[in-house]
Protein backbone atom coordinates (compact mmCIF):
# COMPACT_ATOMS: atom_id res chain seq x y z
CA UNK A 1 0.00 0.00 0.00
CA UNK A 2 1.54 3.32 -1.10
CA UNK A 3 1.79 6.19 1.45
CA UNK A 4 -0.50 9.09 0.85
CA UNK A 5 0.79 12.58 0.06
CA UNK A 6 -0.08 13.61 3.59
CA UNK A 7 2.11 10.80 4.97
CA UNK A 8 5.03 11.68 2.66
CA UNK A 9 5.31 15.30 3.91
CA UNK A 10 7.29 14.54 7.12
CA UNK A 11 9.81 12.47 5.18
CA UNK A 12 10.39 15.20 2.61
CA UNK A 13 10.67 17.84 5.34
CA UNK A 14 13.24 15.71 7.15
CA UNK A 15 15.30 15.41 4.01
CA UNK A 16 15.17 19.16 3.38
CA UNK A 17 16.18 19.80 7.01
CA UNK A 18 19.10 17.36 6.69
CA UNK A 19 20.31 19.01 3.47
CA UNK A 20 20.10 22.46 5.04
CA UNK A 21 22.04 21.20 8.09
CA UNK A 22 24.77 19.75 5.90
CA UNK A 23 25.01 23.02 3.97
CA UNK A 24 25.25 25.03 7.19
CA UNK A 25 27.98 22.75 8.53
CA UNK A 26 30.00 22.95 5.32
CA UNK A 27 29.64 26.74 5.22
CA UNK A 28 30.74 26.95 8.87
CA UNK A 29 33.80 24.81 8.19
CA UNK A 30 34.66 26.99 5.22
CA UNK A 31 34.37 30.15 7.31
CA UNK A 32 36.43 28.62 10.10
CA UNK A 33 39.15 27.64 7.64
CA UNK A 34 39.20 31.14 6.21
CA UNK A 35 39.31 32.63 9.71
CA UNK A 36 42.16 30.33 10.73
CA UNK A 37 44.11 31.25 7.62
CA UNK A 38 43.56 34.95 8.29
CA UNK A 39 44.62 34.58 11.96
CA UNK A 40 47.76 32.69 10.95
CA UNK A 41 48.66 35.37 8.43
CA UNK A 42 48.11 38.15 10.98
CA UNK A 43 50.02 36.52 13.83
CA UNK A 44 52.78 34.62 12.02
CA UNK A 45 53.36 36.43 8.77
CA UNK A 46 52.83 39.89 10.25
CA UNK A 47 53.87 40.83 13.81
CA UNK A 48 50.87 43.04 14.47
CA UNK A 49 47.95 44.97 13.06
CA UNK A 50 50.36 47.36 11.34
CA UNK A 51 53.67 46.78 9.54
CA UNK A 52 56.66 46.43 11.84
CA UNK A 53 58.73 49.59 12.31
CA UNK A 54 61.66 50.64 14.47
CA UNK A 55 59.19 51.77 17.13
CA UNK A 56 57.28 48.49 17.28
CA UNK A 57 57.64 46.81 20.71
CA UNK A 58 59.60 43.56 20.81
CA UNK A 59 56.60 41.89 22.45
CA UNK A 60 54.64 42.50 19.24
CA UNK A 61 57.52 41.68 16.91
CA UNK A 62 57.96 38.32 18.61
CA UNK A 63 54.27 37.54 18.15
CA UNK A 64 53.72 37.23 21.91
CA UNK A 65 51.32 40.17 22.39
CA UNK A 66 51.44 39.71 26.16
CA UNK A 67 50.84 43.37 26.88
CA UNK A 68 47.61 43.40 24.84
CA UNK A 69 46.44 40.26 26.63
CA UNK A 70 47.27 41.78 30.01
CA UNK A 71 45.46 45.02 29.14
CA UNK A 72 42.37 43.01 28.14
CA UNK A 73 42.41 41.18 31.49
CA UNK A 74 42.78 44.41 33.47
CA UNK A 75 39.84 45.93 31.59
CA UNK A 76 37.62 43.18 33.06
CA UNK A 77 38.89 43.29 36.64
CA UNK A 78 36.97 45.16 39.28
CA UNK A 79 38.52 46.94 42.22
CA UNK A 80 36.37 49.07 44.46
CA UNK A 81 33.19 47.85 42.69
CA UNK A 82 34.23 49.19 39.30
CA UNK A 83 36.63 48.73 36.40
CA UNK A 84 39.54 51.05 35.65
CA UNK A 85 41.41 52.04 32.53
CA UNK A 86 45.01 51.18 31.65
CA UNK A 87 46.39 54.61 32.50
CA UNK A 88 44.97 54.35 36.03
CA UNK A 89 46.97 51.17 36.62
CA UNK A 90 50.08 52.72 35.09
CA UNK A 91 49.84 55.75 37.38
CA UNK A 92 49.36 53.60 40.50
CA UNK A 93 52.29 51.44 39.43
CA UNK A 94 54.52 54.48 38.98
CA UNK A 95 53.63 55.67 42.48
CA UNK A 96 54.31 52.24 43.98
CA UNK A 97 57.72 52.00 42.29
CA UNK A 98 58.76 55.47 43.44
CA UNK A 99 57.06 55.79 46.81
CA UNK A 100 55.72 52.30 47.71
CA UNK A 101 52.20 53.65 48.16
CA UNK A 102 49.40 55.25 46.16
CA UNK A 103 47.90 58.62 47.00
CA UNK A 104 44.41 57.76 45.74
CA UNK A 105 44.11 53.96 45.52
CA UNK A 106 41.11 52.18 43.98
CA UNK A 107 40.18 50.68 47.35
CA UNK A 108 41.30 50.77 50.96
CA UNK A 109 42.69 53.74 52.92
CA UNK A 110 44.11 56.78 51.17
CA UNK A 111 47.03 56.92 50.86
CA UNK A 112 47.50 53.18 50.64
CA UNK A 113 49.55 51.20 53.16
CA UNK A 114 53.24 51.26 52.06
CA UNK A 115 54.58 48.08 50.50
CA UNK A 116 57.64 48.42 52.76
CA UNK A 117 58.50 50.75 55.58
CA UNK A 118 62.03 51.58 54.44
CA UNK A 119 62.82 50.59 50.87
CA UNK A 120 61.48 51.70 47.52
CA UNK A 121 62.07 50.06 44.15
CA UNK A 122 64.22 52.99 43.04
CA UNK A 123 66.67 52.32 45.88
CA UNK A 124 67.91 49.23 44.02
CA UNK A 125 66.76 49.56 40.40
CA UNK A 126 67.28 52.02 37.58
CA UNK A 127 64.27 52.88 35.43
CA UNK A 128 66.21 53.63 32.25
CA UNK A 129 68.79 51.98 30.04
CA UNK A 130 72.00 51.27 31.95
CA UNK A 131 74.18 49.32 29.49
CA UNK A 132 75.57 50.51 26.17
CA UNK A 133 75.47 46.99 24.73
CA UNK A 134 72.29 45.29 25.90
CA UNK A 135 73.80 41.81 26.05
CA UNK A 136 76.71 42.84 28.30
CA UNK A 137 76.33 43.61 32.00
CA UNK A 138 79.60 45.11 33.12
CA UNK A 139 79.62 47.81 35.83
CA UNK A 140 82.95 49.16 34.65
CA UNK A 141 81.56 49.72 31.16
CA UNK A 142 78.50 51.24 32.85
CA UNK A 143 80.74 53.54 34.86
CA UNK A 144 82.49 54.69 31.71
CA UNK A 145 79.15 55.33 30.00
CA UNK A 146 78.06 57.54 32.89
CA UNK A 147 81.35 59.41 32.96
CA UNK A 148 80.98 60.16 29.25
CA UNK A 149 77.31 61.16 29.72
CA UNK A 150 76.96 62.94 33.09
CA UNK A 151 73.37 63.88 32.28
CA UNK A 152 72.42 60.21 32.68
CA UNK A 153 73.47 60.15 36.32
CA UNK A 154 70.32 61.71 37.78
CA UNK A 155 69.40 61.02 41.40
CA UNK A 156 66.17 59.06 40.96
CA UNK A 157 65.27 58.86 37.29
CA UNK A 158 68.74 58.61 35.80
CA UNK A 159 71.36 55.84 35.98
CA UNK A 160 73.18 54.65 39.07
CA UNK A 161 75.31 51.60 39.89
CA UNK A 162 72.46 49.77 41.60
CA UNK A 163 72.42 46.33 43.21
CA UNK A 164 69.45 45.27 41.07
CA UNK A 165 69.07 45.18 37.31
CA UNK A 166 67.20 47.97 35.55
CA UNK A 167 63.42 47.91 35.18
CA UNK A 168 63.89 49.15 31.61
CA UNK A 169 63.13 46.15 29.41
CA UNK A 170 62.29 43.98 32.42
CA UNK A 171 59.06 42.73 30.79
CA UNK A 172 61.14 41.38 27.91
CA UNK A 173 63.15 39.07 30.17
CA UNK A 174 62.24 35.39 30.22
CA UNK A 175 63.72 34.36 33.57
CA UNK A 176 64.30 36.09 36.91
CA UNK A 177 66.57 35.73 39.96
CA UNK A 178 69.30 33.88 38.11
CA UNK A 179 72.78 32.67 38.93
CA UNK A 180 73.69 33.20 42.57
CA UNK A 181 70.23 34.72 43.18
CA UNK A 182 68.57 31.46 42.12
CA UNK A 183 68.52 30.55 45.81
CA UNK A 184 65.51 32.87 46.00
CA UNK A 185 63.51 30.40 43.92
CA UNK A 186 62.66 28.57 47.11
CA UNK A 187 60.92 31.64 48.51
CA UNK A 188 57.13 31.61 48.63
CA UNK A 189 54.72 33.84 46.74
CA UNK A 190 51.02 34.31 47.22
CA UNK A 191 48.70 32.51 44.82
CA UNK A 192 45.09 33.24 45.76
CA UNK A 193 44.65 32.03 49.30
CA UNK A 194 47.69 29.74 49.19
CA UNK A 195 51.48 30.05 48.96
CA UNK A 196 53.86 28.27 46.60
CA UNK A 197 57.54 28.53 45.56
CA UNK A 198 58.17 31.30 43.05
CA UNK A 199 58.24 30.49 39.36
CA UNK A 200 61.52 31.93 37.98
CA UNK A 201 59.86 32.48 34.60
CA UNK A 202 57.15 34.72 36.08
CA UNK A 203 57.74 38.46 36.39
CA UNK A 204 54.73 38.69 38.71
CA UNK A 205 56.38 36.19 41.05
CA UNK A 206 59.67 38.10 40.90
CA UNK A 207 57.85 41.29 41.94
CA UNK A 208 56.28 39.47 44.88
CA UNK A 209 59.68 38.20 46.06
CA UNK A 210 61.15 41.69 45.74
CA UNK A 211 58.33 43.29 47.72
CA UNK A 212 58.15 40.73 50.51
CA UNK A 213 61.80 39.72 50.88
CA UNK A 214 64.26 42.11 49.24
CA UNK A 215 62.36 45.18 50.41
CA UNK A 216 61.70 43.66 53.85
CA UNK A 217 58.04 44.47 53.21
CA UNK A 218 54.79 42.68 52.49
CA UNK A 219 53.13 40.87 49.61
CA UNK A 220 51.37 43.29 47.24
CA UNK A 221 47.60 43.21 46.99
CA UNK A 222 46.18 42.09 43.65
CA UNK A 223 45.55 45.65 42.46
CA UNK A 224 49.06 46.67 43.50
CA UNK A 225 50.66 43.79 41.62
CA UNK A 226 48.57 44.55 38.53
CA UNK A 227 49.58 48.21 38.74
CA UNK A 228 53.31 47.52 39.05
CA UNK A 229 53.19 45.18 36.06
CA UNK A 230 51.25 47.76 34.03
CA UNK A 231 53.91 50.39 34.79
CA UNK A 232 56.72 47.99 33.85
CA UNK A 233 55.04 47.44 30.49
CA UNK A 234 55.57 51.14 29.74
CA UNK A 235 59.32 50.42 29.95
CA UNK A 236 59.33 47.63 27.34
CA UNK A 237 61.95 47.40 24.60
CA UNK A 238 61.37 48.41 21.01
CA UNK A 239 63.32 47.45 17.91
CA UNK A 240 65.02 50.85 17.89
CA UNK A 241 66.46 50.18 21.37
CA UNK A 242 68.60 47.30 20.11
CA UNK A 243 70.86 49.77 18.25
CA UNK A 244 71.34 47.39 15.34
CA UNK A 245 73.21 48.57 12.24
CA UNK A 246 70.81 50.11 9.68
CA UNK A 247 71.28 47.27 7.14
CA UNK A 248 70.39 44.74 9.86
CA UNK A 249 67.35 46.76 10.90
CA UNK A 250 66.13 46.94 7.30
CA UNK A 251 66.63 43.23 6.74
CA UNK A 252 64.79 42.28 9.93
CA UNK A 253 61.89 44.58 9.13
CA UNK A 254 61.57 43.05 5.67
CA UNK A 255 61.59 39.56 7.17
CA UNK A 256 59.09 40.43 9.90
CA UNK A 257 56.73 42.01 7.37
CA UNK A 258 56.97 39.11 4.96
CA UNK A 259 54.23 36.56 4.41
CA UNK A 260 56.50 33.56 4.96
CA UNK A 261 56.20 31.94 8.42
CA UNK A 262 59.71 30.48 8.29
CA UNK A 263 61.19 33.88 7.44
CA UNK A 264 59.29 35.56 10.28
CA UNK A 265 60.36 32.82 12.72
CA UNK A 266 64.02 33.24 11.74
CA UNK A 267 63.83 37.01 12.27
CA UNK A 268 62.23 36.53 15.67
CA UNK A 269 64.92 34.09 16.68
CA UNK A 270 67.60 36.57 15.67
CA UNK A 271 65.93 39.38 17.64
CA UNK A 272 66.25 37.39 20.87
CA UNK A 273 70.04 37.37 20.49
CA UNK A 274 70.36 41.15 20.81
CA UNK A 275 69.07 41.74 24.35
CA UNK A 276 69.14 40.00 27.72
CA UNK A 277 66.68 37.18 28.19
CA UNK A 278 67.92 36.81 31.77
CA UNK A 279 70.19 38.81 34.03
CA UNK A 280 73.30 36.95 35.16
CA UNK A 281 74.49 37.07 38.78
CA UNK A 282 78.01 35.98 39.75
CA UNK A 283 78.94 36.17 43.43
CA UNK A 284 82.29 37.71 44.37
CA UNK A 285 84.35 36.33 47.22
CA UNK A 286 85.59 39.01 49.66
CA UNK A 287 89.32 39.82 49.69
CA UNK A 288 91.72 37.51 51.49
CA UNK A 289 93.09 40.56 53.25
CA UNK A 290 93.30 44.34 52.95
CA UNK A 291 96.43 46.45 53.47
CA UNK A 292 95.51 50.13 53.79
CA UNK A 293 94.02 51.05 50.38
CA UNK A 294 94.96 47.72 48.81
CA UNK A 295 92.61 44.73 48.55
CA UNK A 296 93.92 41.27 47.74
CA UNK A 297 91.24 39.02 46.27
CA UNK A 298 91.54 35.22 46.02
CA UNK A 299 92.38 33.42 42.75
CA UNK A 300 88.69 32.54 42.31
CA UNK A 301 87.92 36.23 41.80
CA UNK A 302 90.84 36.58 39.38
CA UNK A 303 89.33 33.73 37.39
CA UNK A 304 85.88 35.34 37.56
CA UNK A 305 87.25 38.50 35.94
CA UNK A 306 87.92 36.53 32.75
CA UNK A 307 84.17 36.47 32.14
CA UNK A 308 84.13 40.24 31.68
CA UNK A 309 85.68 41.77 28.56
CA UNK A 310 87.92 44.84 28.75
CA UNK A 311 86.13 48.16 28.53
CA UNK A 312 85.50 49.51 25.04
CA UNK A 313 86.78 52.84 23.82
CA UNK A 314 84.08 55.36 24.71
CA UNK A 315 84.32 56.79 21.19
CA UNK A 316 83.06 53.55 19.69
CA UNK A 317 79.39 53.35 18.63
CA UNK A 318 77.04 51.38 20.91
CA UNK A 319 76.98 48.41 18.55
CA UNK A 320 80.75 48.02 18.55
CA UNK A 321 82.33 44.97 20.10
CA UNK A 322 84.58 45.20 23.16
CA UNK A 323 88.26 45.93 22.67
CA UNK A 324 89.88 43.04 20.87
CA UNK A 325 92.82 42.85 23.27
CA UNK A 326 92.07 39.75 25.34
CA UNK A 327 92.29 39.70 29.11
CA UNK A 328 95.43 37.79 30.13
CA UNK A 329 94.62 34.30 31.37
CA UNK A 330 94.46 34.06 35.13
CA UNK A 331 96.40 31.40 36.97
CA UNK A 332 94.54 29.29 39.47
CA UNK A 333 97.16 30.38 42.01
CA UNK A 334 97.23 34.11 41.20
CA UNK A 335 95.59 36.63 43.50
CA UNK A 336 93.79 39.70 42.18
CA UNK A 337 95.23 42.89 43.69
CA UNK A 338 93.65 46.34 43.49
CA UNK A 339 94.87 49.59 45.01
CA UNK A 340 92.04 52.03 45.62
CA UNK A 341 91.70 55.45 43.99
CA UNK A 342 89.88 57.82 46.42
CA UNK A 343 89.00 60.32 43.70
CA UNK A 344 87.31 57.73 41.55
CA UNK A 345 85.82 56.15 44.65
CA UNK A 346 83.99 59.38 45.54
CA UNK A 347 82.01 59.28 42.31
CA UNK A 348 81.35 55.56 42.73
CA UNK A 349 80.15 56.00 46.32
CA UNK A 350 77.64 58.63 45.25
CA UNK A 351 76.39 56.39 42.46
CA UNK A 352 76.37 52.97 44.14
CA UNK A 353 75.95 53.70 47.86
CA UNK A 354 74.57 57.14 48.65
CA UNK A 355 71.00 56.28 47.56
CA UNK A 356 70.70 54.22 50.75
CA UNK A 357 73.66 55.36 52.84
CA UNK A 358 73.19 59.06 52.30
CA UNK A 359 70.96 59.14 55.41
CA UNK A 360 67.90 58.46 53.25
CA UNK A 361 67.54 54.80 54.24
CA UNK A 362 70.35 53.82 56.59
CA UNK A 363 71.92 56.21 59.11
CA UNK A 364 75.40 54.73 58.78
CA UNK A 365 77.29 56.47 56.01
CA UNK A 366 80.62 58.00 55.09
CA UNK A 367 83.80 56.88 56.83
CA UNK A 368 81.84 54.81 59.34
CA UNK A 369 81.24 52.25 56.59
CA UNK A 370 84.96 51.55 56.17
CA UNK A 371 86.21 51.35 59.77
CA UNK A 372 86.80 47.64 59.23
CA UNK A 373 87.81 46.42 55.73
CA UNK A 374 86.48 42.96 56.52
CA UNK A 375 83.06 44.29 57.54
CA UNK A 376 82.91 46.60 54.52
CA UNK A 377 83.60 43.81 52.04
CA UNK A 378 81.37 41.34 53.82
CA UNK A 379 78.39 43.68 53.46
CA UNK A 380 79.25 44.58 49.85
CA UNK A 381 79.72 41.00 48.63
CA UNK A 382 77.54 39.04 51.06
CA UNK A 383 74.81 41.49 52.09
CA UNK A 384 73.03 41.52 55.41
CA UNK A 385 69.55 41.39 56.88
CA UNK A 386 68.68 42.46 60.41
CA UNK A 387 66.39 44.78 62.35
CA UNK A 388 63.98 45.09 59.44
CA UNK A 389 66.71 46.26 57.06
CA UNK A 390 67.97 44.26 54.11
CA UNK A 391 71.10 45.08 52.14
CA UNK A 392 71.28 43.02 48.96
CA UNK A 393 74.81 42.10 48.03
CA UNK A 394 76.46 43.32 44.84
CA UNK A 395 77.19 40.71 42.19
CA UNK A 396 80.00 41.09 39.66
CA UNK A 397 77.43 42.31 37.14
CA UNK A 398 76.56 45.22 39.45
CA UNK A 399 79.93 46.20 40.97
CA UNK A 400 83.50 45.16 40.17
CA UNK A 401 86.22 44.35 42.72
CA UNK A 402 88.16 47.38 41.55
CA UNK A 403 85.16 49.63 42.10
CA UNK A 404 84.64 48.28 45.63
CA UNK A 405 88.29 48.95 46.43
CA UNK A 406 88.00 52.51 45.10
CA UNK A 407 84.93 53.12 47.25
CA UNK A 408 86.69 51.87 50.36
CA UNK A 409 89.69 54.08 49.57
CA UNK A 410 87.41 57.11 49.31
CA UNK A 411 85.68 56.34 52.60
CA UNK A 412 89.06 55.94 54.34
CA UNK A 413 90.12 59.36 53.01
CA UNK A 414 87.25 61.15 54.76
CA UNK A 415 87.75 62.82 58.15
CA UNK A 416 86.67 60.64 61.04
CA UNK A 417 83.66 62.85 61.80
CA UNK A 418 82.44 63.19 58.20
CA UNK A 419 79.32 61.26 57.23
CA UNK A 420 78.76 62.35 53.67
C-alpha positions in Angstrom: 0.0 0.0 0.0 1.5 3.3 -1.1 1.8 6.2 1.5 -0.5 9.1 0.9 0.8 12.6 0.1 -0.1 13.6 3.6 2.1 10.8 5.0 5.0 11.7 2.7 5.3 15.3 3.9 7.3 14.5 7.1 9.8 12.5 5.2 10.4 15.2 2.6 10.7 17.8 5.3 13.2 15.7 7.1 15.3 15.4 4.0 15.2 19.2 3.4 16.2 19.8 7.0 19.1 17.4 6.7 20.3 19.0 3.5 20.1 22.5 5.0 22.0 21.2 8.1 24.8 19.8 5.9 25.0 23.0 4.0 25.3 25.0 7.2 28.0 22.7 8.5 30.0 23.0 5.3 29.6 26.7 5.2 30.7 26.9 8.9 33.8 24.8 8.2 34.7 27.0 5.2 34.4 30.1 7.3 36.4 28.6 10.1 39.1 27.6 7.6 39.2 31.1 6.2 39.3 32.6 9.7 42.2 30.3 10.7 44.1 31.3 7.6 43.6 35.0 8.3 44.6 34.6 12.0 47.8 32.7 10.9 48.7 35.4 8.4 48.1 38.1 11.0 50.0 36.5 13.8 52.8 34.6 12.0 53.4 36.4 8.8 52.8 39.9 10.2 53.9 40.8 13.8 50.9 43.0 14.5 47.9 45.0 13.1 50.4 47.4 11.3 53.7 46.8 9.5 56.7 46.4 11.8 58.7 49.6 12.3 61.7 50.6 14.5 59.2 51.8 17.1 57.3 48.5 17.3 57.6 46.8 20.7 59.6 43.6 20.8 56.6 41.9 22.5 54.6 42.5 19.2 57.5 41.7 16.9 58.0 38.3 18.6 54.3 37.5 18.2 53.7 37.2 21.9 51.3 40.2 22.4 51.4 39.7 26.2 50.8 43.4 26.9 47.6 43.4 24.8 46.4 40.3 26.6 47.3 41.8 30.0 45.5 45.0 29.1 42.4 43.0 28.1 42.4 41.2 31.5 42.8 44.4 33.5 39.8 45.9 31.6 37.6 43.2 33.1 38.9 43.3 36.6 37.0 45.2 39.3 38.5 46.9 42.2 36.4 49.1 44.5 33.2 47.8 42.7 34.2 49.2 39.3 36.6 48.7 36.4 39.5 51.0 35.7 41.4 52.0 32.5 45.0 51.2 31.6 46.4 54.6 32.5 45.0 54.4 36.0 47.0 51.2 36.6 50.1 52.7 35.1 49.8 55.7 37.4 49.4 53.6 40.5 52.3 51.4 39.4 54.5 54.5 39.0 53.6 55.7 42.5 54.3 52.2 44.0 57.7 52.0 42.3 58.8 55.5 43.4 57.1 55.8 46.8 55.7 52.3 47.7 52.2 53.6 48.2 49.4 55.2 46.2 47.9 58.6 47.0 44.4 57.8 45.7 44.1 54.0 45.5 41.1 52.2 44.0 40.2 50.7 47.4 41.3 50.8 51.0 42.7 53.7 52.9 44.1 56.8 51.2 47.0 56.9 50.9 47.5 53.2 50.6 49.5 51.2 53.2 53.2 51.3 52.1 54.6 48.1 50.5 57.6 48.4 52.8 58.5 50.7 55.6 62.0 51.6 54.4 62.8 50.6 50.9 61.5 51.7 47.5 62.1 50.1 44.2 64.2 53.0 43.0 66.7 52.3 45.9 67.9 49.2 44.0 66.8 49.6 40.4 67.3 52.0 37.6 64.3 52.9 35.4 66.2 53.6 32.2 68.8 52.0 30.0 72.0 51.3 31.9 74.2 49.3 29.5 75.6 50.5 26.2 75.5 47.0 24.7 72.3 45.3 25.9 73.8 41.8 26.1 76.7 42.8 28.3 76.3 43.6 32.0 79.6 45.1 33.1 79.6 47.8 35.8 83.0 49.2 34.7 81.6 49.7 31.2 78.5 51.2 32.9 80.7 53.5 34.9 82.5 54.7 31.7 79.2 55.3 30.0 78.1 57.5 32.9 81.4 59.4 33.0 81.0 60.2 29.3 77.3 61.2 29.7 77.0 62.9 33.1 73.4 63.9 32.3 72.4 60.2 32.7 73.5 60.1 36.3 70.3 61.7 37.8 69.4 61.0 41.4 66.2 59.1 41.0 65.3 58.9 37.3 68.7 58.6 35.8 71.4 55.8 36.0 73.2 54.6 39.1 75.3 51.6 39.9 72.5 49.8 41.6 72.4 46.3 43.2 69.5 45.3 41.1 69.1 45.2 37.3 67.2 48.0 35.6 63.4 47.9 35.2 63.9 49.1 31.6 63.1 46.2 29.4 62.3 44.0 32.4 59.1 42.7 30.8 61.1 41.4 27.9 63.1 39.1 30.2 62.2 35.4 30.2 63.7 34.4 33.6 64.3 36.1 36.9 66.6 35.7 40.0 69.3 33.9 38.1 72.8 32.7 38.9 73.7 33.2 42.6 70.2 34.7 43.2 68.6 31.5 42.1 68.5 30.6 45.8 65.5 32.9 46.0 63.5 30.4 43.9 62.7 28.6 47.1 60.9 31.6 48.5 57.1 31.6 48.6 54.7 33.8 46.7 51.0 34.3 47.2 48.7 32.5 44.8 45.1 33.2 45.8 44.7 32.0 49.3 47.7 29.7 49.2 51.5 30.0 49.0 53.9 28.3 46.6 57.5 28.5 45.6 58.2 31.3 43.0 58.2 30.5 39.4 61.5 31.9 38.0 59.9 32.5 34.6 57.2 34.7 36.1 57.7 38.5 36.4 54.7 38.7 38.7 56.4 36.2 41.1 59.7 38.1 40.9 57.8 41.3 41.9 56.3 39.5 44.9 59.7 38.2 46.1 61.2 41.7 45.7 58.3 43.3 47.7 58.1 40.7 50.5 61.8 39.7 50.9 64.3 42.1 49.2 62.4 45.2 50.4 61.7 43.7 53.8 58.0 44.5 53.2 54.8 42.7 52.5 53.1 40.9 49.6 51.4 43.3 47.2 47.6 43.2 47.0 46.2 42.1 43.7 45.5 45.7 42.5 49.1 46.7 43.5 50.7 43.8 41.6 48.6 44.6 38.5 49.6 48.2 38.7 53.3 47.5 39.1 53.2 45.2 36.1 51.2 47.8 34.0 53.9 50.4 34.8 56.7 48.0 33.9 55.0 47.4 30.5 55.6 51.1 29.7 59.3 50.4 30.0 59.3 47.6 27.3 61.9 47.4 24.6 61.4 48.4 21.0 63.3 47.4 17.9 65.0 50.8 17.9 66.5 50.2 21.4 68.6 47.3 20.1 70.9 49.8 18.2 71.3 47.4 15.3 73.2 48.6 12.2 70.8 50.1 9.7 71.3 47.3 7.1 70.4 44.7 9.9 67.4 46.8 10.9 66.1 46.9 7.3 66.6 43.2 6.7 64.8 42.3 9.9 61.9 44.6 9.1 61.6 43.0 5.7 61.6 39.6 7.2 59.1 40.4 9.9 56.7 42.0 7.4 57.0 39.1 5.0 54.2 36.6 4.4 56.5 33.6 5.0 56.2 31.9 8.4 59.7 30.5 8.3 61.2 33.9 7.4 59.3 35.6 10.3 60.4 32.8 12.7 64.0 33.2 11.7 63.8 37.0 12.3 62.2 36.5 15.7 64.9 34.1 16.7 67.6 36.6 15.7 65.9 39.4 17.6 66.2 37.4 20.9 70.0 37.4 20.5 70.4 41.1 20.8 69.1 41.7 24.4 69.1 40.0 27.7 66.7 37.2 28.2 67.9 36.8 31.8 70.2 38.8 34.0 73.3 37.0 35.2 74.5 37.1 38.8 78.0 36.0 39.8 78.9 36.2 43.4 82.3 37.7 44.4 84.4 36.3 47.2 85.6 39.0 49.7 89.3 39.8 49.7 91.7 37.5 51.5 93.1 40.6 53.3 93.3 44.3 53.0 96.4 46.5 53.5 95.5 50.1 53.8 94.0 51.0 50.4 95.0 47.7 48.8 92.6 44.7 48.5 93.9 41.3 47.7 91.2 39.0 46.3 91.5 35.2 46.0 92.4 33.4 42.7 88.7 32.5 42.3 87.9 36.2 41.8 90.8 36.6 39.4 89.3 33.7 37.4 85.9 35.3 37.6 87.3 38.5 35.9 87.9 36.5 32.8 84.2 36.5 32.1 84.1 40.2 31.7 85.7 41.8 28.6 87.9 44.8 28.7 86.1 48.2 28.5 85.5 49.5 25.0 86.8 52.8 23.8 84.1 55.4 24.7 84.3 56.8 21.2 83.1 53.5 19.7 79.4 53.4 18.6 77.0 51.4 20.9 77.0 48.4 18.6 80.7 48.0 18.5 82.3 45.0 20.1 84.6 45.2 23.2 88.3 45.9 22.7 89.9 43.0 20.9 92.8 42.9 23.3 92.1 39.7 25.3 92.3 39.7 29.1 95.4 37.8 30.1 94.6 34.3 31.4 94.5 34.1 35.1 96.4 31.4 37.0 94.5 29.3 39.5 97.2 30.4 42.0 97.2 34.1 41.2 95.6 36.6 43.5 93.8 39.7 42.2 95.2 42.9 43.7 93.6 46.3 43.5 94.9 49.6 45.0 92.0 52.0 45.6 91.7 55.4 44.0 89.9 57.8 46.4 89.0 60.3 43.7 87.3 57.7 41.5 85.8 56.1 44.7 84.0 59.4 45.5 82.0 59.3 42.3 81.3 55.6 42.7 80.1 56.0 46.3 77.6 58.6 45.3 76.4 56.4 42.5 76.4 53.0 44.1 75.9 53.7 47.9 74.6 57.1 48.7 71.0 56.3 47.6 70.7 54.2 50.7 73.7 55.4 52.8 73.2 59.1 52.3 71.0 59.1 55.4 67.9 58.5 53.2 67.5 54.8 54.2 70.3 53.8 56.6 71.9 56.2 59.1 75.4 54.7 58.8 77.3 56.5 56.0 80.6 58.0 55.1 83.8 56.9 56.8 81.8 54.8 59.3 81.2 52.3 56.6 85.0 51.6 56.2 86.2 51.4 59.8 86.8 47.6 59.2 87.8 46.4 55.7 86.5 43.0 56.5 83.1 44.3 57.5 82.9 46.6 54.5 83.6 43.8 52.0 81.4 41.3 53.8 78.4 43.7 53.5 79.2 44.6 49.9 79.7 41.0 48.6 77.5 39.0 51.1 74.8 41.5 52.1 73.0 41.5 55.4 69.5 41.4 56.9 68.7 42.5 60.4 66.4 44.8 62.4 64.0 45.1 59.4 66.7 46.3 57.1 68.0 44.3 54.1 71.1 45.1 52.1 71.3 43.0 49.0 74.8 42.1 48.0 76.5 43.3 44.8 77.2 40.7 42.2 80.0 41.1 39.7 77.4 42.3 37.1 76.6 45.2 39.5 79.9 46.2 41.0 83.5 45.2 40.2 86.2 44.3 42.7 88.2 47.4 41.5 85.2 49.6 42.1 84.6 48.3 45.6 88.3 48.9 46.4 88.0 52.5 45.1 84.9 53.1 47.3 86.7 51.9 50.4 89.7 54.1 49.6 87.4 57.1 49.3 85.7 56.3 52.6 89.1 55.9 54.3 90.1 59.4 53.0 87.2 61.2 54.8 87.7 62.8 58.1 86.7 60.6 61.0 83.7 62.8 61.8 82.4 63.2 58.2 79.3 61.3 57.2 78.8 62.4 53.7 
